[in-house]
C-alpha cells in the first residue's frame, strides 16, 4: 500500500467528523483536512427535524467536536468552502477559493440533498437538510398557522409531529395508499397513521400534487387533483438524492438510481479509484450480506465514518453491520434494526394499544428486522436476532 501522508475529507456531516476522529485515534499523524461547504463545523442532522427544530437543543449541541478539538488534533477544517473538482491522476482537490489540496487518500462524504419535484412552484417550498433550513422552519412553526407537508416518509412525519406540537394545523399529503407502507408493512404503518390522526394531523393518502401555489416568491398553498390547500408553510419531503457531482466528474463509478444511486464502493468503502473512498449518505456500499446498499441514517454515517478511516489506513474492515435508525414523534419513540420488506410477515409482541411493543419482520422463519417501540435497552438483543431462524411462538417483547 502507498504511504499516506495527506488525507482530504470532503463533507461536513457525521461521516466526515467520525472519519477525522478515528484517523487520529488510529495513529495517523499526517496532514488531515476537512472541506465543508456549509459555514459550520461538521455536525449531526437528526436534531434538525427533532430536538433542535423544537428548541430542545441549541446550535452548540449539533457538532460532535468543537473548534478546540480540531485544533488540538491538528485537523484543518475549511468551513464555508466548496470543493469544485477532483483530479484523480494528480490526486488533487480544487476548492472555490482557488486553492488546490493535494492528497494521498481522499474521502467523499458529501451526503445527500432534498429531492425537488418537477412541479410548478416547487422551488418556493421549504425543504430540510441544513441547519439554516431548520432555523427557517423553527421560525415558521413559531409563527403558527397552517402547514402542509408533501410526503409522508420519516422526515415528513417527524416535521408534521413537530409542527402539530407547536400548535399548527397540519396536513400531510402522501401519494401512496399508506405512509411508509412499503417500508413497514400495513400493520405498523397504519399504527403510525393512527398516532398522527389521534394527535390532530390530517393525513391524506393517494394524493396527486399538481403544483405549489406561490405569491411574491413564497409558497402559499398546494394544488392537488382534489383542490387547493392554502398554507402558511409548505414543506416538501419526498426523499433525498446523493450528492455525486464531484464523483461523476472525476470518472468514479456511480450506482444506478434503481439501486439507490450514490458513489459505488466495495465492502471496504473504496471507490473505483484506489485512492478515493466514500462514506455516509453518498456511499452505495457492497454490504457483505445484503448486497449493494445506500443508507441515509445517523448510525450508518457514524459507523461508516469510523470504518472508512480504518480502511484508508490499510486495516481489514468490512461493511457488515445491520442498518439502524430511530425516530421520535409525539409519544412514539422507536429504534429499528435490520432490513425488512413490505412482503414480510409482521409479528407484534406487547401491546399496540399501550404504545409499548416489539415488531418483528420475518421472511418465513427468518427475522429480517425488528423495532422496539417505547421499550428501551433491548435493541442490541434485536440486532442479535437479525438473520436467524426462530420459532415464532418464542418471540417476546424482550421484557
C-alpha positions in Angstrom: 0.0 0.0 0.0 1.2 3.5 -0.8 2.4 5.7 2.1 -0.4 8.0 3.1 0.8 11.4 4.4 -2.0 13.6 3.3 -5.8 12.9 3.7 -8.6 15.2 2.5 -12.2 14.7 3.6 -14.9 16.4 1.6 -18.1 16.8 3.7 -19.5 18.4 6.8 -21.6 15.7 8.4 -21.2 12.8 10.8 -19.3 10.6 8.4 -16.7 13.3 8.0 -16.4 14.0 11.7 -16.1 10.4 12.7 -13.6 9.6 10.0 -11.4 12.5 11.2 -11.7 11.4 14.8 -10.9 7.8 14.0 -7.9 8.6 11.8 -6.3 10.4 14.7 -7.3 7.7 17.2 -5.7 5.1 14.9 -2.4 6.9 14.9 -2.5 8.9 11.6 -0.1 11.8 12.1 -0.1 13.3 8.6 -1.9 16.3 7.2 -5.7 16.0 7.6 -8.0 18.5 6.0 -11.8 18.6 6.1 -13.6 20.6 3.4 -17.2 21.6 4.3 -19.5 23.6 2.1 -21.6 24.9 5.0 -20.3 27.6 7.3 -20.2 25.3 10.3 -18.0 22.7 11.8 -19.2 19.1 10.9 -22.5 18.4 12.6 -25.2 15.9 13.0 -28.5 16.3 11.2 -31.2 14.2 13.1 -31.9 17.0 15.6 -32.8 19.3 12.7 -36.2 17.6 12.5 -36.4 16.8 16.2 -34.8 18.4 19.2 -33.1 21.4 17.5 -36.2 22.2 15.5 -38.4 22.1 18.6 -36.0 24.3 20.6 -34.8 21.4 22.9 -31.2 21.6 21.6 -29.0 24.5 20.7 -26.6 25.1 17.8 -23.7 24.2 20.1 -25.3 20.7 20.6 -25.0 19.8 16.9 -21.3 19.3 16.3 -19.7 16.2 17.8 -16.5 18.1 18.2 -15.9 21.8 18.9 -13.3 24.0 17.3 -10.8 23.3 20.2 -10.9 19.6 19.4 -9.9 20.2 15.8 -7.1 22.5 16.9 -5.9 20.0 19.5 -5.9 17.2 17.0 -4.3 19.2 14.2 -7.3 18.9 11.8 -7.7 21.7 9.4 -11.4 22.5 8.8 -12.2 24.6 5.8 -15.8 25.6 6.6 -17.8 27.5 4.1 -15.5 26.1 1.3 -16.8 24.2 -1.7 -14.8 21.5 -3.4 -15.2 22.2 -7.1 -13.2 19.5 -8.8 -11.2 16.3 -8.2 -8.2 15.4 -10.4 -7.6 11.6 -9.7 -4.5 11.5 -11.8 -2.8 14.4 -10.0 -4.5 13.5 -6.7 -5.7 17.0 -6.1 -8.9 18.7 -5.0 -9.7 22.2 -6.2 -11.8 24.5 -4.0 -13.7 27.6 -4.7 -11.1 29.8 -3.0 -8.8 29.0 -5.9 -6.6 26.8 -3.8 -5.6 23.2 -4.6 -5.3 20.5 -2.0 -3.0 17.5 -2.6 -4.0 14.1 -1.2 -2.7 10.6 -0.9 -6.1 9.4 0.2 -9.5 11.2 -0.4 -12.8 10.6 1.4 -16.0 11.7 -0.2 -18.6 12.3 2.5 -20.7 14.7 0.5 -24.1 13.4 1.8 -27.4 13.9 0.1 -29.7 16.8 -0.7 -33.6 17.0 -0.8 -35.2 15.9 -4.0 -37.1 18.8 -5.6 -40.1 17.5 -7.6 -40.7 18.6 -11.1 -43.7 20.7 -10.2 -44.6 24.3 -10.8 -43.7 26.4 -7.7 -41.7 23.6 -6.1 -38.6 25.8 -5.7 -40.6 28.1 -3.4 -41.4 25.4 -0.9 -39.4 24.7 2.2 -37.0 21.7 2.4 -34.9 20.3 5.3 -31.3 19.4 5.1 -29.2 22.1 6.7 -29.1 24.0 10.0 -30.3 27.1 8.1 -33.3 25.1 6.8 -34.2 24.0 10.3 -33.8 27.6 11.5 -36.3 28.7 8.9 -38.7 26.0 9.8 -38.4 26.8 13.5 -39.4 30.4 12.8 -42.4 29.2 10.7 -43.5 26.9 13.5 -43.3 29.8 16.0 -45.5 32.0 13.7 -48.2 29.3 13.6 -51.0 28.9 11.1 -51.4 26.1 8.6 -48.7 23.7 7.5 -48.9 21.4 4.5 -46.3 18.6 4.3 -45.9 17.0 0.9 -44.5 13.5 1.6 -45.3 11.0 4.3 -41.9 9.5 4.9 -39.8 9.7 8.0 -38.8 13.3 7.6 -42.4 14.4 6.6 -43.9 12.7 9.6 -41.3 14.0 12.0 -41.9 17.5 10.7 -45.7 17.0 10.9 -45.3 16.0 14.6 -43.1 19.0 15.4 -45.5 21.4 13.6 -48.5 20.0 15.4 -46.9 20.1 18.8 -46.0 23.8 18.0 -49.8 24.4 17.6 -50.1 24.5 13.8 -52.9 23.0 11.8 -51.1 20.2 9.9 -52.0 18.3 6.7 -49.8 15.6 5.3 -50.2 14.7 1.6 -49.0 11.2 0.6 -49.1 9.7 -2.9 -49.0 6.1 -1.7 -52.0 4.3 -0.2 -50.3 4.3 3.2 -47.3 6.4 4.5 -44.3 4.2 4.9 -46.3 1.2 3.9 -43.6 0.0 1.6 -41.1 0.1 4.5 -43.1 -1.0 7.5 -45.9 -3.1 6.1 -49.6 -2.4 6.8 -49.8 -3.1 10.5 -47.1 -0.8 11.7 -47.6 1.9 9.1 -51.3 2.1 10.0 -50.3 2.4 13.6 -48.3 5.5 12.7 -51.2 7.0 10.8 -53.5 6.5 13.7 -50.9 8.0 16.0 -50.8 11.2 13.9 -54.6 11.3 13.4 -55.1 11.0 17.2 -52.8 14.0 17.7 -54.8 16.1 15.2 -52.7 15.6 12.0 -54.8 15.3 8.8 -53.1 12.6 6.7 -54.4 12.3 3.2 -53.3 9.4 1.0 -53.5 8.6 -2.7 -53.0 12.3 -3.3 -51.6 13.7 -6.6 -49.9 17.1 -6.1 -50.1 19.2 -9.2 -48.3 22.4 -8.2 -47.2 24.6 -5.3 -49.1 28.0 -5.2 -46.8 31.0 -4.7 -47.1 34.7 -4.1 -44.1 37.0 -4.1 -41.8 34.0 -4.3 -43.3 32.4 -1.2 -45.3 29.1 -1.1 -48.9 29.8 -0.2 -50.6 26.6 -0.9 -50.6 23.2 -2.5 -52.7 22.4 -5.6 -53.9 18.8 -5.8 -56.1 16.9 -8.1 -58.9 17.3 -5.5 -58.5 21.0 -4.9 -56.1 23.6 -3.3 -55.0 23.6 0.3 -53.9 27.1 1.4 -50.9 27.2 3.8 -48.6 29.4 5.8 -45.9 26.8 5.5 -45.3 24.3 2.7 -42.6 21.7 3.2 -41.7 19.1 0.6 -40.2 15.9 1.9 -40.1 13.4 -0.9 -36.7 11.9 -0.4 -33.1 12.8 -0.8 -30.6 12.4 -3.7 -26.9 11.6 -3.1 -24.6 14.4 -4.0 -22.4 12.7 -6.6 -21.5 15.6 -8.9 -17.8 15.7 -7.9 -17.5 11.9 -8.2 -19.2 11.8 -11.6 -17.0 14.5 -13.0 -13.9 12.6 -11.6 -15.0 9.5 -13.5 -15.9 7.3 -10.5 -18.4 4.6 -10.8 -21.9 5.7 -9.8 -24.7 3.3 -8.8 -27.9 3.4 -10.8 -30.9 5.1 -9.3 -32.8 1.7 -9.2 -30.0 0.5 -6.9 -30.3 3.6 -4.7 -27.8 5.8 -6.5 -24.7 7.1 -4.9 -21.0 6.5 -5.3 -20.4 2.8 -5.7 -17.9 1.4 -3.2 -16.8 -2.1 -2.2 -17.2 -3.7 1.2 -14.2 -1.7 2.4 -15.8 1.6 1.2 -13.2 2.1 -1.6 -14.4 3.6 -4.9 -13.4 2.6 -8.4 -10.3 4.7 -7.8 -7.9 3.1 -5.4 -7.0 6.4 -3.7 -10.6 7.5 -3.1 -13.2 6.2 -0.6 -16.8 7.2 0.1 -18.9 7.0 3.3 -22.3 8.1 4.6 -25.4 9.1 2.7 -23.5 9.3 -0.6 -22.0 5.8 -0.5 -23.7 2.9 -2.2 -21.7 0.2 -0.4 -21.4 -3.6 -1.0 -22.8 -4.9 2.2 -21.3 -8.3 2.9 -24.7 -9.9 3.4 -27.3 -7.6 2.0 -25.6 -6.6 -1.2 -25.4 -3.0 -2.6 -26.9 -0.7 -0.1 -27.2 3.0 0.4 -28.4 4.1 3.9 -29.2 7.7 4.9 -29.4 7.3 8.6 -27.4 8.7 11.6 -26.0 5.4 12.8 -24.7 4.4 9.4 -22.8 7.7 9.0 -21.1 7.2 12.3 -20.2 3.5 11.6 -19.1 4.1 8.0 -17.1 7.2 9.1 -15.1 5.1 11.6 -14.8 2.1 9.3 -13.6 4.1 6.3 -10.9 5.7 8.4 -9.5 2.3 9.3 -9.9 1.1 5.7 -7.9 4.2 4.4 -5.1 3.2 6.8 -5.0 -0.3 5.4 -6.8 -2.1 8.2 -9.1 -5.1 7.4 -12.6 -3.7 7.8 -15.9 -4.5 6.0 -19.4 -3.2 5.8 -21.2 -5.9 7.6 -23.5 -4.3 10.3 -27.3 -4.2 10.1 -28.9 -0.9 9.3 -30.3 1.0 12.2 -32.5 4.1 12.6 -34.7 5.8 15.2 -37.4 8.4 15.3 -39.4 10.4 17.9 -42.9 11.5 17.0 -45.4 12.6 19.7 -45.1 9.9 22.4 -43.9 7.4 19.8 -40.2 6.6 20.3 -38.6 3.7 18.4 -35.5 2.0 17.2 -35.4 -0.2 14.1 -32.6 -2.6 13.1 -32.3 -4.8 10.1 -33.8 -4.5 6.7 -37.4 -5.8 6.4 -39.7 -5.8 3.4 -43.4 -5.0 3.0 -43.8 -8.6 1.9 -42.5 -9.9 5.2 -44.8 -11.1 7.9 -45.1 -8.9 11.0 -45.3 -10.3 14.5 -46.2 -7.9 17.3 -45.3 -8.7 20.9 -46.5 -6.3 23.6 -49.5 -4.0 23.0 -50.3 -1.7 20.2 -52.9 -0.1 22.4 -50.5 0.7 25.1 -47.9 2.0 22.7 -45.2 -0.4 24.1 -44.4 -3.2 21.7 -41.8 -5.0 19.7 -42.4 -5.6 15.9 -40.6 -8.4 14.2 -40.4 -8.7 10.4 -40.0 -12.3 9.2 -39.4 -13.9 5.8 -40.5 -17.4 6.5 -39.0 -18.1 9.9 -36.0 -15.8 9.4 -36.0 -12.5 11.3 -35.2 -9.7 8.8 -35.8 -6.7 11.1 -37.0 -5.6 14.5 -38.4 -2.5 16.0 -38.7 -1.7 19.7 -41.3 0.9 20.4 -41.2 2.7 23.8 -39.4 -0.4 25.2 -35.8 0.6 25.8 -32.3 -1.0 26.1 -33.3 -4.0 24.0 -32.1 -3.1 20.5 -28.9 -5.0 20.9 -31.0 -8.1 21.6 -33.0 -7.4 18.5 -29.8 -7.0 16.5 -28.6 -10.4 17.5 -31.8 -12.0 16.2 -31.5 -10.5 12.7 -30.8 -13.2 10.1 -31.6 -16.1 12.5 -34.4 -18.6 12.2 -36.8 -18.6 15.1 -39.9 -20.3 16.4 -42.5 -17.5 16.3 -44.0 -18.8 19.5 -40.8 -18.0 21.2 -40.8 -14.3 20.3 -41.4 -11.9 23.2 -41.5 -8.2 23.9 -38.0 -8.8 25.5 -39.1 -7.5 28.9 
